[in-house]
Amino acid sequence: MIVHKLLVDDFKDGLYSLLAIHCALEDYQLGYLLNKHLNLNLKRKPFDLDSKNQTASYAIYECEDRENSALWHLVSNICKIEEFVDTTSDSLFDVPRKLVRTHNLIPEYKRVNYLLKIDADGRYFNEKTIINKIQEIKQIATVYSIDVSKLKSKVNLIFN
């Protein structure tokens, strides 16, 4: 029997753009502002994006632009999970301690709050124009393009 392997490195990196967004907004607020400024229709998907170890989940929004043959995804990069840890100490009362763990969808960019993935099916679109429009939003600190070919965790960007 012949076994065929499909490696993630076989996919072309140039088929989509990835933008990093730094801001303190909630995901629904950022989605609203991106819809308004970029003339999109981002809608939250019914299920969050789960990590491979099922401990973290990330809010994800999607917009299909049929006119330009593009698929837009807005996904949070940071997930904070509260855990209670039992402390074994010599105190009179055993009070569980609250611990907040932070997980990142793309660990190489820990400080990035949101990622905007634009899959244009290999068609050309002006990335600088999109970045400039996003930078016009007052609540956004900065936005820049990420070189996808240098990412170690690009597998996490496969949403379908």
C-alpha positions as CSV (number, residue, x, y, z in Angstrom):
1,M,0.0,0.0,0.0
2,I,1.3,3.4,-0.9
3,V,1.3,6.1,1.8
4,H,1.0,9.7,0.8
5,K,2.1,12.4,3.3
6,L,0.9,16.0,3.0
7,L,3.2,18.3,4.9
8,V,2.2,21.7,6.0
9,D,5.3,23.1,4.4
10,D,3.8,22.1,1.0
11,F,1.3,24.9,1.2
12,K,2.4,28.2,-0.4
13,D,2.9,31.0,2.1
14,G,2.1,33.8,-0.3
15,L,-1.6,32.9,-0.7
16,Y,-2.6,35.0,2.4
17,S,-1.5,38.0,4.4
18,L,-1.3,38.2,8.1
19,L,-1.7,41.5,10.0
20,A,-0.8,41.9,13.7
21,I,-3.1,44.3,15.6
22,H,-2.2,45.8,19.0
23,C,-5.1,47.3,20.9
24,A,-7.0,47.0,24.2
25,L,-10.4,46.5,22.7
26,E,-12.7,43.5,23.2
27,D,-13.0,41.3,20.1
28,Y,-16.6,42.4,19.2
29,Q,-15.6,46.1,19.4
30,L,-12.6,45.5,17.1
31,G,-14.8,43.5,14.7
32,Y,-17.3,46.4,14.6
33,L,-14.6,49.0,13.9
34,L,-13.0,46.9,11.2
35,N,-16.4,46.4,9.6
36,K,-17.0,50.1,9.6
37,H,-13.6,51.3,8.4
38,L,-12.9,48.5,5.9
39,N,-16.5,48.0,4.7
40,L,-16.5,44.4,5.8
41,N,-19.1,42.1,7.3
42,L,-17.1,40.2,9.9
43,K,-19.4,37.9,11.9
44,R,-18.4,35.8,14.9
45,K,-18.3,32.1,14.1
46,P,-20.6,29.9,16.3
47,F,-17.7,28.1,17.8
48,D,-14.4,29.5,19.0
49,L,-11.1,28.2,17.7
50,D,-9.7,25.6,20.0
51,S,-6.0,24.9,20.5
52,K,-4.6,21.5,19.9
53,N,-4.4,20.7,23.6
54,Q,-8.0,21.9,24.2
55,T,-7.0,24.2,27.1
56,A,-7.4,27.5,25.3
57,S,-10.0,28.9,22.9
58,Y,-9.8,32.0,20.7
59,A,-12.6,34.1,19.4
60,I,-12.8,34.1,15.6
61,Y,-14.7,36.2,13.2
62,E,-15.1,35.6,9.5
63,C,-16.1,37.5,6.4
64,E,-16.4,36.1,2.9
65,D,-15.8,38.8,0.2
66,R,-17.2,37.2,-2.9
67,E,-16.7,40.3,-5.0
68,N,-12.9,40.3,-4.5
69,S,-12.6,36.5,-3.9
70,A,-11.2,37.0,-0.4
71,L,-11.8,35.4,2.9
72,W,-11.1,37.5,6.0
73,H,-10.5,36.1,9.5
74,L,-10.1,38.1,12.7
75,V,-8.9,36.0,15.6
76,S,-7.7,36.8,19.1
77,N,-4.1,35.8,19.8
78,I,-4.4,35.9,23.6
79,C,-6.4,33.6,25.8
80,K,-6.3,34.0,29.6
81,I,-7.5,31.1,31.7
82,E,-8.1,31.3,35.5
83,E,-7.2,28.2,37.5
84,F,-7.4,27.5,41.1
85,V,-4.4,25.8,42.6
86,D,-4.4,24.0,45.9
87,T,-1.6,25.2,48.1
88,T,-0.2,22.9,50.6
89,S,1.1,25.1,53.3
90,D,1.3,25.1,57.0
91,S,-1.4,27.7,57.4
92,L,-4.5,27.3,59.4
93,F,-6.8,27.6,56.4
94,D,-6.4,25.9,53.0
95,V,-7.4,28.6,50.6
96,P,-7.0,27.8,46.9
97,R,-4.9,30.3,45.1
98,K,-6.1,31.8,41.8
99,L,-3.6,31.5,38.9
100,V,-4.1,33.2,35.5
101,R,-2.3,31.4,32.6
102,T,-1.9,33.1,29.3
103,H,-1.9,31.1,26.0
104,N,-1.1,32.5,22.6
105,L,-2.3,31.2,19.2
106,I,1.0,32.4,17.7
107,P,3.6,32.1,20.5
108,E,6.2,34.0,18.5
109,Y,4.1,37.2,18.8
110,K,3.0,37.1,22.4
111,R,2.2,40.8,22.7
112,V,-0.1,40.9,19.6
113,N,-3.7,41.1,20.7
114,Y,-5.4,40.1,17.4
115,L,-4.5,38.7,14.0
116,L,-6.2,39.6,10.8
117,K,-5.7,36.9,8.1
118,I,-6.7,37.8,4.6
119,D,-6.8,34.9,2.2
120,A,-7.1,36.4,-1.3
121,D,-6.8,33.1,-3.3
122,G,-3.5,34.3,-4.8
123,R,-5.0,37.5,-6.1
124,Y,-3.3,40.8,-5.5
125,F,-4.7,43.3,-3.1
126,N,-3.1,46.4,-1.6
127,E,-1.9,45.5,1.9
128,K,-0.6,49.0,2.6
129,T,-4.0,50.5,2.0
130,I,-5.6,48.1,4.5
131,I,-2.9,48.9,7.1
132,N,-3.4,52.6,6.6
133,K,-7.2,52.3,7.0
134,I,-6.8,50.2,10.2
135,Q,-4.3,52.8,11.6
136,E,-6.9,55.5,11.2
137,I,-8.9,53.8,14.0
138,K,-8.1,55.8,17.2
139,Q,-8.4,52.8,19.6
140,I,-5.7,50.8,17.7
141,A,-2.1,51.3,18.9
142,T,-0.4,49.8,15.9
143,V,-0.8,47.3,13.0
144,Y,1.8,45.7,10.9
145,S,2.3,42.8,8.5
146,I,3.8,39.5,9.7
147,D,6.0,37.5,7.4
148,V,4.2,34.1,7.3
149,S,7.2,32.2,5.8
150,K,9.2,32.8,9.0
151,L,6.4,31.6,11.4
152,K,7.0,28.3,13.3
153,S,3.4,27.9,14.3
154,K,1.7,28.6,11.0
155,V,-0.3,25.4,11.5
156,N,-2.4,27.3,14.0
157,L,-3.6,29.6,11.2
158,I,-5.5,26.8,9.4
159,F,-9.1,27.6,10.4
160,N,-11.2,25.4,8.2
